[in-house]
Amino acid sequence: RMSNALRVRTDMTGSDKLVYTYMLNEYQVFKEFNRTYSENMSDIAFETGLTRRTVGVCIERLNALGLVKTQKHSLHDTSKSIVYHTYVVVDLYNVFNH
């Protein structure tokens, strides 16, 4: 779902809007199950039909616009360090608050 206010924003690309609406929907699903939203950028790319690089750029822009808040986490293992991100997606347009 996309609000009309989001649709007419000129400071976001079509890819930004696609990634935002996809992530907002996924965030709501995780939230319903009391889970923290974490998803691989490759998976977001696959689901949206964008490249991983484009998704990364979109997430950076969404962070700068205050629509997505990203937290970086590190897991340390004896053989390697694993980094993952969790996301809080702001429902600025009350898409899910009706």
N, C-alpha and C positions, 0 to 999 in steps of 0.2 A: 504494500500500500504506500502511496505517496501523497502527501498533502499538496494543495495548490500553492501554498507559500513556499514549499521546498521546490516545486516544479519551476517557479519563476525566478529563483535565485540566480544571480549572474556571477557570483563569486565562486561558484562550484561548476565543475565540468559534468557532463553526462555520466562519466565514469565515477566521479565522486558521489553523485546522487545514487547510482546503482549500488556501489559498495556500501554507502551509508544505509540505504533501505534494506539491503541484504543483512548487514551486520545488526541493524536494529531488530529485525525479525528474529534472527538467531539469538540475540541477547535476551529477548523476551521469552523465548523457549527455555533457555538456560535458567532465567529468573523464576519461571513457573516451577521449576524443579529444585529451587534453592541452590543452584550451582553457579560457580564463577565462569563467565564466558571466556573461553580460550579456544582459538581456532588457528590452524596453520594457514599462512597466507597462500600457500599453494592450493589448499582446499577452497579458500574463498575465490581464488582465480578460476579454478575449475567450475565452481557453481555459478559464477557470474559471466564466464566466457572471456575474461580479461587475462592478461599476462600477470605473472607473479610480481614483476617489476611495477606494472601499472597499479596493482593493488597496494603495493608498498608506498608508492607516491600518493595515492588517494588517502591512505590511512594517515600519512604525515600531514596532508592538507586538512583532513578532518580533525586531527589533533589540534592544529593551529587555529581552526575555526571554533574549537570548543565542543564539537559534536561527538567526538570520541576521546576517551581518556585511556591511555595505554600505560600499563605497568609492566616493567621488565623483571623477570625472575630468573634466577640461576640455580640449577641443580648441579652439585659437584659429585662426581663419581671418581673412583681411583683412576679410571682409564681416560675419561673425557669430561668436559664441562658442557652441560646442556642449557641452552637459553630458551625460554618461552615467554610469551606475552599474554596477559589477560586484558580484557577490554571492558570498559563501562561505556555504553552507548546512550547518549542523552536523547530522550524523546522530546525534542524541542517543540515539535508540532503536535504533540498529544495524539499521535496516531493510535496508540494503544490505551489511551486514558478516556475512552468514550463509554 
